[in-house]
């Protein structure tokens, strides 16, 4: 595999993830789930939010990257040049 092509694919997947799931509006919507009735977030809730966001990003990124590599035939034919 050509490392430059792989890095390009990874960058594109990351950009798409930021464009659709990591906008300020989407993050604000998810953050609302961790606020108390006064709109405040305590340290435990802030940590829970950060941990969940990290897990979600990793899971979605890995899924999207694998789908992209499969769609382009790189996991079906590992000898294919990127």
C-alpha positions as CSV (number, residue, x, y, z in Angstrom):
1,X,0.0,0.0,0.0
2,X,1.2,3.5,-0.8
3,X,1.3,5.4,2.4
4,X,0.5,8.7,0.8
5,X,-2.8,7.3,-0.7
6,X,-3.7,5.7,2.7
7,X,-3.1,9.0,4.4
8,X,-5.3,10.8,1.9
9,X,-8.1,8.3,2.5
10,X,-7.7,8.7,6.3
11,X,-7.8,12.5,5.9
12,X,-10.9,12.3,3.7
13,X,-12.7,10.0,6.2
14,X,-11.8,12.3,9.1
15,X,-13.0,15.4,7.2
16,X,-16.3,13.8,6.3
17,X,-16.7,12.8,10.0
18,X,-16.1,16.4,11.1
19,X,-18.4,17.7,8.5
20,X,-21.4,15.5,9.4
21,X,-21.0,14.5,13.1
22,X,-18.7,16.9,14.8
23,X,-20.2,20.3,13.9
24,X,-20.8,22.7,16.8
25,X,-24.5,22.2,16.4
26,X,-24.3,18.4,16.7
27,X,-21.9,18.6,19.7
28,X,-24.2,21.1,21.4
29,X,-27.2,18.8,20.9
30,X,-25.2,15.8,22.5
31,X,-23.9,18.0,25.3
32,X,-27.4,18.9,26.3
33,X,-27.8,15.3,27.5
34,X,-25.2,15.9,30.1
35,X,-26.5,19.2,31.5
36,X,-28.5,19.5,34.7
37,X,-31.9,21.3,34.7
38,X,-30.0,24.7,35.0
39,X,-27.9,24.0,31.9
40,X,-24.8,23.3,34.0
41,X,-22.4,20.4,33.7
42,X,-20.5,19.1,36.6
43,X,-17.0,17.5,36.4
44,X,-18.3,14.0,36.3
45,X,-20.8,14.8,33.5
46,X,-18.1,16.6,31.6
47,X,-15.8,13.6,31.8
48,X,-18.6,11.2,30.8
49,X,-19.3,13.4,27.8
50,X,-15.7,13.5,26.8
51,X,-15.3,9.7,27.2
52,X,-18.5,9.1,25.2
53,X,-17.4,11.5,22.4
54,X,-14.0,9.8,22.2
55,X,-15.6,6.3,21.9
56,X,-18.1,7.5,19.3
57,X,-15.5,9.2,17.2
58,X,-13.2,6.1,17.3
59,X,-16.1,3.8,16.5
60,X,-17.5,5.9,13.7
61,X,-14.1,6.7,12.2
62,X,-13.0,3.0,12.2
63,X,-16.3,2.0,10.7
64,X,-16.2,4.6,7.9
65,X,-12.5,3.9,7.1
66,X,-13.1,0.2,6.8
67,X,-16.2,0.7,4.6
68,X,-14.1,3.1,2.4
69,X,-11.3,0.6,2.1
70,X,-13.7,-2.2,1.3
71,X,-15.5,-0.1,-1.3
72,X,-12.3,0.7,-3.0
73,X,-11.2,-3.0,-2.9
74,X,-8.2,-2.7,-0.6
75,X,-9.4,-5.2,1.9
76,X,-10.5,-7.7,-0.7
77,X,-7.2,-7.5,-2.6
78,X,-4.5,-6.5,-0.2
79,X,-1.9,-6.4,-3.0
80,X,-3.8,-3.7,-4.8
81,X,-1.8,-0.5,-5.0
82,X,-3.4,2.3,-3.2
